[in-house]
């Protein structure tokens, strides 16, 4: 099944540093979904910031789009399904 990569309009300056992005991931901030994606090097998976998965900070890399994360070699998380549009 193929999904289109969508981007939700958010203020990109809200999460302009890795520290701000990590804080959003640590809070499971749904408002950050679509602004960036977090990828976990040890699992090879990328997620929405609000995903229930709890990676260690040292293993996380941030990407601006799902396509960028996939080009870096990560696959979409099966738990939060970052390529699907939420209602």
Phi, psi and omega in degrees: 000129181257140178239146176278150178272117182248154177237129178269134181291120176220164175284108184296339180287343179297330183230056188276346178239159177298326178296318178294321178295317180297319178300319178296319178295316181297327178275351187056047187286106180294336178294338180275345180303130180093342178281328179196171177231147177250135181244142182249115186298324184288337180252341182076021185245145171243150188224170168285155175301332183273003183302147180286346177298145183239083180283160172280141184304321183295342182262000187261138172234145183253144180226146181285332181222162176295321180298321178297317178297319180292321177296332179279359175101010180263154176249159181292141177294137179278346180277307185263350177046069186293346179270353180265143178280132177270145179280000000 
